[in-house]
Amino acid sequence: MPILDAKTGKVKKDYTVEELIEKAKEMRALDMIAVTASKSGHTGGTLSIVDVATALYLKHLRHDPATPDWDERDRVFWSTGHKAPVLYVALGMAGYFPAEETVKLRKLWSGFEGHPNRLKLPGIEASSGSLGQGLGLAVGSALRAKLDGKGYRVYCIMGDGEQQEGSVWEAIMSASHYNLDNLVGIVDKNGLQIDGKTRDVLNIEPLADKYTAFGWQVIRVDGHDMKAILKALGDAEKVKGKPTVILADTVKGKGVSYAENVVGYHGIAPKDGRCGNESLDRAITDIYGAGGGAFPKEKVNRILSIADNYQKEVTQKVDAMVPKFSRNYWWNAEGDMKVKMDPTRMGFGRALEKLGEDERVVTLGADITGSIRMADFYAKFPERKRRFFSCGIAEQNMTTVAAGLAKEGKIPFIGSYGVFITGRNWDQIRTTVCYNNYNVKIADAHGGVSVGPDGATHQALEELALMYYLPNMRIEVPCDSVETEKSTFAIAKLDGPALVRFGREGTSVVTRESSPFTFGVANVIRYRGRRQDFIDAFETVLGDAYRNEKEDLCIVAIGAMVPEAMRAACILKEEYGLETRVINPHTVKPLDTRTILQAAEDIGRIVTVEEHQTGGFGNVVAGVIGRGKKPGSAFIMDMIGVDDRFGDSGEPWELTKVFGLSAESIAERCRKLMSSGGK
């Protein structure tokens, strides 16, 4: 069925098979241009699903881009949300918006987020990005069609690695139970996922037999044969009384030679950028041949300029949102106060590598072991690999397996993106791990908005609140890579559940190996004056050893906000002559209540700062002060964090500024607090 006019039912646009093949080339080219412009994204999986997406959106679906909410339209749910770039291109090619606008991929406020956001663009049925949820959503949509006598059909695009997620199989059972013959699952079966070949990470075969056993009609197809794809979609419409799954055998990175069947190209842009052996230019040549066919260099340049011009506008808007002072205090902006950058996850990797020498330590990965540096556990010493267990994309199972290992005397580390490793499996953490007080360690990786372009689905902003109120749980939130290494060692020594939260991107290194660190004791940091190196401008002491210097206010910050709080202390001193006591309670639970209460008594003005929903940490501090302050003593307080909203796609530095988490915004809030009175 070609693209329709929802009002008249007439055909608006139809394509021949030959035209669809050419459109698929165009979509591959636009996809590669967008991923290159964003300098991030998922090259491999977007290229493997292009032909299926072309067949769906330009030929098979009943839909009208001019009427996105037409109730009789067919629905497509992209459970595999990381393949958003090709979804955007497909929608653009179908006419939902200009296709070339997709070059704004992953840029702040563009709508073309790292993972689909249905509130930002027309044609997106559901926001997605957390794997394993799309098929259940599709079941609900198909059920509604049955209940209301609607004729629309429902499609759900999934990855083969995604079949490792238990929630997929719950949806498979329910779809069969309800005889949903208006539902079609499409599995992009390219055989690769982040950690390697799917059969090696967590084997899903025999997949066809499993679906058959669960009561589904199975259709196998070459996912790059346009005629075969269209036939498979047509055959699925003829199936009665049961749902259908199309297993599309594809090649990851299809059409771009250097990316084909290469695991490393799961989630990265062309390594060489615009020119080189692994570049955008090479990709266009692979797709069209010499000269670029429909995408000569002049056209590519023009499309890329759309992204460049848009980014310039965004940068100006972001900078305008940040308070201004007499000088530029931004990181490494001037000749002094220099700081080194290092992703905090590197500290976790270094610690785990050393902890691996203990035979009791085992690691369980959830398909992003390289990204969170868990792979460092065995990379240097291959013989350690026997203590690494790949659980695939299955956080709930991973957690209970780890509990079983802990019960038998092992020290298991589990890890993933913070939003997945604390959210999807919260009940397992609560009941199986914490209630039993099992010795499971959680790597809460990529916390906060500083994850950047991946967007809201991958930005953990709620997990500290989820974890804090679990009995027996201990929590470390280190401020940089050096402190992350120390924190990881600290939780490894504990007997019982513990979590370390750390970021993904480069974070200012503000501590040394010699800096004080004691589990359960906060550090107090004082600005002493500008130095050549930022770290030398501050003095750090343990909270229980600190003596009151009669500061004007106190900032209690955690994680990546500690460096920003330190920079804010510098701004407050140099711009307003205000002295600031910065407290870094890297151990969030059990919290160093003594150091915090002492600051409340000494100063009376407290500001908490967290890269988290406001109050997740701030309310804990408020509770400590409210319960523990001396009778008759007064204090005023402000909390800085993400104010009751989800994250967004953008560069980490952009999001830090936009969400009011930069030192400049912190200093401005502190100045306002000072002007409001208090002790």
N, C-alpha and C positions, 0 to 999 in steps of 0.2 A: 504494500500500500504506500503510495507516495505521500509527500507532505500535502495536507488538506487545508481548505478554508473552513474553519469551524462553523461559520454562519451559513454557508451555502452548501457545504459538502463537496464542492468542486476541487479538482486537483489543482494545486498551486505550482508544484514542481515535481517532475519525475526524472529519474536517471536510468540510463541503460547500465548494464553490467560493466561495459567498457568505460563509461563515464565514472562509475563508482570506483573503479580501479585507479583512475587518474585522480579522483578526489581523495582517495586514500593516500596517494603520494603527497598531495598538497597538505593534507592533515599532518603527515609525518614531518614535512618541512616546517610548518607553522609550530608544531609541537617542539621541534628542536630549536627553533628561533626563540621561543618563549623560555625554554629551560636555560638556554645560553644567556639570555638577557638577565634572568633572575640569578644566575650563578649558583642555582641549586634546584632541586627537583628530582623527579624519578624518570630517568631516561629509559631504562630497560623495560619496565612494565607498561609505560605509556605506548611504546612502540609495538609491543606484542599484542595489544588490544585494539590497535588502530583500525584494522580491517573489520572487526566485529562492530566497533562503534560506527564506522562508516555505513555499514549495511543497515544498522538499526536506525540511526537518526536521519539518513538521507533516502532511505527506501522503504523499510519495513514498518516503522511505527506509524500509528494514526496520531498525529499531533499537528498543532498549528502554532508556530513561533509568535504570531501576532496575537494569539490568545493563550498564553501559557497556562492559565488556570481552567481551560476548557474541561468540563467534568467528564467528557467522553474520551479524553485522550488516553493513550497507553502510557503506563508509568514505567520508568527505569530507575532502579535504586542502585547506586554505585556503592556497594558495601566496601569495595576496595578503593577507599577514598583517596589514597595517595596517588592514584592515577588521574587525579583531577586535571592535569594539563590537557590530556586528550579529551576529557569530557568538555572542557571549555571550548576547545577547538571544534569539536563536533557540534556543540550548540551554536557556535559562531557560524559555522558552515551552513547550518540549517536555517539561520536567519534570526536567531534570538537577539543578537547584537553583532556589530562588525567583527569579523573573525580576527582581523589584525590587532584588535584591542587586547587579545589574549597575551600579547607580548608584555603586558603589565603584570604578568604572573608573579605572585608572591610579594608584590609591592604594596606598601601601606595604603589602605583605603581604596584600593583598586577594585575590590570585590573578587578578584581572581586569587583567592587565598591558597595557601599551600595544600589545604584540604577543603572540600566543597562546603560552602555556607549558603544554605537555601534562602537566607534572608538578604543576601547581597546580590544575587543574579537570578534572572528568570530562567526557567527550564530545569532547575535543580530540584528534585523531588524531596531530598532530605540532606541535611548536613551530615557528613560522615568523616571517618578517619580512624576511628577505633574499630579495628577489625572484628568481624564475627557478629555484627549487629544488623546488617542490611537485610539478610534473608528473613529474619523474624519480622522486620518492618514490612517487607514485601508480602509476607503471609497475611498480616493484618489488612493491608491494602486490598489484596485479592479476596479476602473474606468479606470486606465491605461491598465489593462488586457483586458477590453472590447474594448477600443479604438484600441489597437494593435493586437487584436485577439490572445491573450495569453491564455493558458489553466490553468495557475496556480490558486489556490484558496487562499483566504485570511481569516485569523482567528484573532480575537481580544479577548484577555482575560481581563476581567474586574472584579472588586469587586462589591458586592451588595451595599455597602455604596457609591461607586462611582456613582451609578445611581442617586444620589442626585444632581450631578453636571449638570447644565443646558446645557453645551456644549455637553454632551452625547446625549441629546434629539435633539439637532440640527443635530448631525450626524445620529441619528436614522431616522429623517425625510428625510434627503438627501439620505440615502441608499435606503429607500423605493421608493423615487421619481425616482431614477435612475434604479430601478428594478435590484439591484445588487444580483443576485442569486449565485454569486461566493464569497459572503461574509458571514461569520458565526461569530456571536458574542457569546462568552462563558462567562456567569456570574457565578462566584464562590459565590454561594448563601449560605454563612455560618451563616448569621443572626447577626453577630457581627462586630463592628468597634471600634475605639479607645475609644469613649465616652460611649459605652454600646451597648445594643441591637439596631439593625438598626431600628426596629419598634418604639423604644422610642426616638432615636436621631432625625430621620426625616423619617417617614414611607414612604416606596416606593411602598407598595402594593396597589392594586393588580397588580404586575409587569407583569405577563403573559397577563392579559387583556390589559394593556397599550401598550405592544409591538404589540399585535394583532391589536389594534385600529390604530397603526401607520403603519400598512401594512406589518408586519413581520410574518414569520412562526415561531411558538413557539414549542419547544420540551423540555419537562421536563424529567430529568433523575436523578437517584441516582449517585451522583458524586464520589462514592467510589465503584461502581459496574463496574468492568472492561468490562464485556460483554456488559452491558447497555451503557457504554460510547462509545464503538466502534460502536455499533448499531446506536446510536444517531448521531455520526459523519458521518456514512454511509448514514443514512436517510437524513441528511442535504444536501448531494451531489445530491440527487434526486429532491430537491425542485427547481422549475422553476419559473422565473418571479418575485421573491421577495427574500430579504435576510432572513436568518434564525438566530434565537437566541436559544442557548441551555442554559436553566436554570438548572445549576447543583446544586442540593441540597447537601450540604456538612456539615461537622462538623469542626469547627475551632479547630486546634490542633489535628486533627485526628491521632490516632495511638499512642499518648503519653498521658497516663492517666491524668497526672496532668495539662496538657494544654488543654484538650478537653473542649470546650464551656466555657473557662475562658477568660473574656475580658482582663484581665491584661497581658495575653501572646500574645497580638497583636504585640508588638514591643520590646520584651526583650528576652534575652537568658535564658537558664535554671538557675533558681535562685541560686541553690546550686553548680553550676559549674560542676565539673567532678563527684563528689560522693554526695549522699544524696537522700532524698525523691523526690526532684525536680531537677534532675541532668541529665547529659548525660548518665551515666551508667544506670540509671532508664529508660531513653527513649529507649536505645538499648534493654533492657530487655523487655519492653512493646512491641517493634516491633518484636523481635525474640524469646523471652522467655529466661529462664535461660541459661547462657553460651554464649549468644550473637549471636548464629547462624553464619551467614556469617561475623559478626563483633565481634570476641572475643577481649578481652582487649588488647592482644598483637598487633592486627591489628589497633585498635583504637589508641593505644599509638604511633605506627609508623606514622599514618596519622597526629596526632596532632604534632608530632615532625617536620613535614614538615612546619607547620605554625610557630613553635617556631624558627626553624633555619632561616626561611625567615625573621622573625621579627628582629632577631639579626643582620642580614645583613643590613636591612633597618635602624635600629638604628645607626649603624656605619656610614652609608652613610649620614644620616641626621646630625649627630654630626659633621661630617667632613665639612659640608656646613656652619657651624656657626663660625664666627670669634672668635679667642682665645685671652685671656688676661692673665695677671699675676696671676689671681685667678679665681675661679669659681663663677660667679655672678648670676647663675641661682637661681630661687626661692627656698628658704629654703635649699640651698646646703651647707651652712656653719653654724657655731654655732651662728652667730648673724644675724641681718636683717631679722628676722622671720616675716612671714605674714600668716594671716588666709585666707582660700579660701571659697567662697560662690557663687553659681550661681547668676548672676544678676537678673534672673527671679524670685528669691525668694523675692527680694525687691518689684517687681511688685505685687506679690501675697499678701504680707503683707499690701501694700497700698490699694489694692482693697478690701481686707477684711474689712479694717477700713472705706473706702469710702462707703461700702455697707450699712452703717447705715443711709445714706441719701436716702430717698425713691425715689428720682429722678434718682438715679444711677441704670442702668440696664446693663446686660452683654449679649452679643451675641457670642456664641461659634461656631467654625468651626471644630469640632471633635478632637481637641487636647487641650481641656481646662485644662486637668491635667498637660500636659507637659509645658504649658506656665503659669501655676499657676492661671489661671482664675477661676478654681474650688474652690480656697480658698475663693472666694466670698461667697459661701454658705456652705462650708464644716463645718465650726465651728458653724454656725447658720442656721440650716436647713430651718427656716422660710423665709430666704432670697431667697431660691431657686425659688420662684415665680417671682423673678426679673432676672432670668437667662433664656435665650431663646436659644435653640439649633437650629442652622440653618443648621446643617449637613455640608457636603462637598459642599458648595455653597457660595463662597465668594462674588460674585457679588450681589446676592439676599440679603445676610447679610448686605452689605453696604447700599443698598437702604432702607431696613427695618429699619436700624439704623437711617438713615436720617429722615424717617417718625416719628420715636419715638422722635428724637431731635426736630422736628418741633412742636411737641405737648408738649414740655417742659421737656422731660426726658434728662438724661445725659448718652447716651449709649457708652459702651466700646466694640469695636470689636477687635478680635485678632486671629493670627495664625502665622505660620512661616512667616518671613518677606518677603520672595520671593513671597508668595501667597497673603498675606494681602495687599500688595502694588502693585503687578504686574497684577494678573488676573483681578482685579477690578479697575484698574487705571482710566478708563473712568468714572466709577461710583463715585470714589472719586473726580475726577476733576469736573464733571458736576453737579452731584446731591448733593455732600457734600460741596465742596469748593465754587462753583459758588453761591450756596444758602447760604453760610456761616453758615451751620448747625453745631450744637454743638456736633459733633461726635469725639470720642477719639479712636485712633488706637494703639493697642499694636503690635508693629513691633518686634516680638520675634525671637530668635535664629539667630540674624544677624551675618554675617561674616563667615570666614572659621572655626572658633572655634566650629561650630556645629559638626565638626569632621567626623565620619565614614559614615554619611548619604550621603555625597558626594555633587557634584555640583548642582544637582537639588534642594537641600534643603539649600544651602548656599547663603544667600542674600548678594550680593556684588554690587548691582546697585540701590537700592531703595532710598538712600539719594538723588541721582541726580533726580530720578523720582519725589520725594516728594518736594524737595527744591523749584522748580520753579512753584509750584502751588500757585496762589494767595490765601491768607487767611490762609494757612497752617502754623502752628508753630511746631517746631521739638526739642525734647530733646534727647540727646544721653549721658546718664550717664555712669560713669566710673566703678562703682561697685554696689553691691546690696544695700548698704546704700544710695547711691546717686540715685539709681533707684527708691527707695521708695519716696524720696523727689521729683524727677522729675514727678512721677505719680500724686502725690498730686498737683504739680504745674500746670500740664495741665488740671487737673480736675477743677481747679478754673477759667480757661480761658473760655471765651465765644466765641465759634467758633471751627473749626477743629484743631486738634492737634495730634501729634504722639510722642510716646516714643519708642526708639529702645534699645533693650537689648539682651544679649546673653543667651546661654543655659547652658554651662558647668561652672565649678568652675572658678571664677575670683578672683584675689587678692583683698582683702578689704583694700583700701588705704585711706578711709575717715571715719570720725566718725559722730555720730549724731550732735556733736558740731561743725563740720567743716562748714565753711561759705557756704551758698547756697542762691543765689538770682536768680530768673528766669530772663534771659536776660543779666546776668552779668557773665563773665568768671572768673575762679579762676586762680591765679598765684601761682605756686608751686616751692619752692626752696629747694635744697638739702643742709643740714646743717652738715652732717657728720654721720658716721656709729653709729647705736644704736642697742640695743638688738632686739627691734621691728622695723620693716621696717617703719611703719607709723610714728614713733617718729623721724625718720631721716629727716623729711621734714616739712617745714612750709608752710601753705596755707593761702592766703589772697585774698579778693575780688580784681578784677582787677582795679576797680576805686579807691582803697585805696593803691595800690602798688606804691612804689617809686624805681626809677632806681638804680640798684646795679652795673651797667656797666658790665653786663655779656658778655661772648664771643659769645654766640649764643642763639637762642630761638627755642624750639620745641613746635609746636601747635598740640596737639593730642586730639582725641575724643574716647569715649567709652572705650573698653577694651585695647586700645593702650595707655591710660593715665598711667596705672601702668607700662607698658613697657617703656614709655618715662621717667618716674621717675627713673626706674632702669638704663636707659641709662644715665641719668644725673649723677648718682652715678659713673658709669663706666668712663665717660668723666672726672669727677673730679679726681678720684683716679688714673687713668691711664695716663692722659694727663694734669692734672691741669686746665682743662677748666671749667668755670662756665656756667651753663645752666639755662635759664628761661623757665620753662615748663608752658604752658598755657592750661588749660582745659576749653574750651568753651562748657560746657554741653548743653547749649542752642545754637543749631546750627542755628536756625531761630526763632526770629530775632538774628543775630549774634552780639556779642559785638565788634563792629568795633573799638571802642575807645582803648580797651586794645590791640588789634592786631596792630593797627596803631602805638601805642606808642612803642610796641616792635620793629616794623620796623624802627622807628626813633632812638630809643635808641641803637639798636644792629646792624641792617642791615643784619643779617644772620638768615633766617627763614627756618625751616624744618617742613613740615606738615606730620602727620602720621595718617592713617585711615585703619581700617579693612574693606576695600571697594575697588572698582575699583579706581586706582590712579586718583586723580583729582576730584572725586565726591565732596569731601570736599576741597581738596587742591586748586582747581581752584576758589572756592568761596573766599578763603583766598587771593589768588593771585589777584583776581579782587578787593577785598577791598583795598589791598595795592596799586595796580596800579592806582586806582581812587583817593585814599585819601592821598597818601604820599606827603610831601612838595616838591615844585619844587627844583630841584638840589640835592635832597637827593638820595642816592644810596642804593640798597639792592640786595642781591643774595638769591636764594631760591631753595630748593629741595623738592620733594614730594615723600613720601613713602606710598605704598599701594600695591594692587594686580594689576600687570601690564598687563591689557588687556587679561585676560584669565579666564577660569572658574575654580572653585575649584576642589577638589579631595577628595577621601576617605582617611582617616588616623586619627590618634589620634590628638586631638586639639593641643597638644604641638608640635607634628611633623609638622603640617601644619603651625603653627606660625613660626617655624624655616625655613621651606622650602620656604615659601612665603616672607621671609626676613622681618618679622614683629616682631621679638624678639628684646629685648634691645641690644643684641650684634650686630645685623645687623644695628639697628638704630644708635648706637654709631659709628660704622665704617663709615656709610654714613655721619654722622655729622663731623667726623674727616676729611674726604675727602673734604667736603664743606669748612671747615676751611682752608685747604691747597690751595683752589682755589682762595683765596683772598677775596675781598669784603670790607666793611666799616672798 
